């Protein structure tokens, strides 16, 4: 059965750039998955998605023209219950009828438990032409596109109007209709650089034909790589670095089909404006790539990616520079206007900005932040007055023109304006730093003042929002409490602070009755679960469970405990001690009431006295190691207990008939468990 490359292309109006890559990937994957499911192509085949502003396509090698025949086997009623009084039972007759055959045509065989009636047949494979259009239609419905549109006088819907459909297998058109368009081999190239229709002679030639005849780099990945290469080359000529993130590269790739990198410049006078404003303006509004010098300072040059190869590129550059000049003038105006008012004078205006209708205004929030930040600064032995000052000014830039235009600059502009107002560096840096970490992998706030305000900001949000009943559920977390909790945890992993104490101080900063009872306990459990998820990327799940089972409130030693557990597990005695600890835990769980004080005079067996003596020998060095936070050393001391623990369980009946002896042995096990589980709950390491 012949296998050839299958090409499917939808020719459209310009697709949404921010969604293009995902649209192309989902479309290609959906088509491939369905073809593989139906047996037209092997699951191991590597397919190729294509996505450009005006097309979605996929190329799949080694696709069969006809689906393989399928062996059909259905198992029916048991043979023993198939007939009654010589006639088929209703169950057997119904099974045969559902299979479209007479009872006599059914076979008999085993289902592994008993003999049953079996229907076997061969389903002839469908030609690709019979199913391909339906597969494409189904793939289009799976695309992540909430907004659809209609065009012309037809009822078909898609993200953008569709003007062409290509379905080729090898050199042959696969007939079919999608969105009222009949499949063909005709496409179009670049809107301006290509003229007229392009006839595709073979599915294997798709990318090459579009490149040569249509001036289109159809592959999103290839186009992105080309853009990156040309941008780097252009920047290297200036000994400059490009200021851009992955999202900008993806968006620009989605805006062009024939990328041409050009260089422009703007007046150096604009560099008086904070460079973050200028960079954001260029990236967000114009999709330009700013250039930085060797010191990371913005230069007055930028790169742009044109979708047009022009004989006069200078005109394109001049046009873009003219538009950029207007944007930068706006930024300069905002910056100059904002300087007419100090940050402190803006704080009162926060009373008119609602934070949450159940919690109050931004001004009320700022007042809470001052209280919480001051308390945290005291715990960190930092300047509480500076922390409170930074907290007071932390949200003032929300009322500035610049942040009103670019919300992404909140905190950043506050830092600039604070410096212009004569605030200390620590206060200014804290205004920006208190938003950190803003996302996974972001930097932590630098300095104790910034850390105090950052903790206050995130804890206030978590406790306040949780306290009014807005608890994250499933995928719903509209206030970003998971992100805020992760930020707090990342900071606390390096700070000598008690998380429950911080939560209690935060809850106390709210007016009486605002935060529901049980909020501190609920948030503490929530944060411990978030910590577990965070640590899972670097540590085994069993180790994390063992350490967090102690419900730590100080987190700055958690990772040292995890490292100690890892070293303990490598000891030859570790498995036996973990198993013994699990056994001890199971025994102690069944104990009701308080245990008596341990009495060495009640030991009746040599093994229990030996265990007691070994426990006393180990206790001192282990306690010394724990006091020095040498968790590895403390756990290694426990290795000496393996032999006496084994001997105890081999030769001593814990649940003795004599109540005093039984209680004393349980007390011995309780002391043993208490010492063994100071670093982590070792029973959770047992397999």
Secondary structure, 3 states (H helix, E strand, C coil): CCEEEEEEEEEECCCCHHHHHHHHHHHHHHHHHHHHHCCCCCCCCCEEEEEECCEEEEEEEEEECECCCEEEEEEEEEHHHCEECCEECHHHHHHHHHHCCCHHHCEEEECCCCEEEEEEEEECCCEHHHHHHHHHHHHHHCCCCCCCECCCCCCCCECCCEEEEEEEECCEECCCEECCEECECEEECCCCCCCCEEECCCHHHHHHHHHHHHCCCCCHHHHHHHHHHHHHHHHHHCCCEEECCHHHHHHHHCCCCCCEEEEEECCHHHHHCCHHHHHHHHHHHHCCEEEECCCCCEEEEEEEEECCCCCCHHHHHHHHHHHHHHHHHHHHHHHHHHCCCCHHHHHHHHHHCEEECCCEEHHHHHHHHHHHHHHHHHHCCCCHHHHHHHHHHCCHHHHCHHHHHCHHHCCHHHHHHHHHCCCCHHHHHHHHHCCCCCCCCCCCCCCHHHHHHHHHHHHHHHHHHHHCCCCCECCECCCCHHHHHHHHHHHHCCCCCEHHHHHHHHHHCCCCCCCCCCHHHHHHHHHHHHHHHHHCCCCCHHHHHHHHCCCCCECCCHHHHHHHHHHHHCCCCHHHHHHHHHHHHHHHHCCCCCCCCCCHHHCCCHHHHHHHHHHHHHHHHHHHHHHCCCHHHHHHHHHHHHHHHHHHHHHCCCCCCCHHHHHHHHHHHHHHHHHHCCCCCHHHHCC
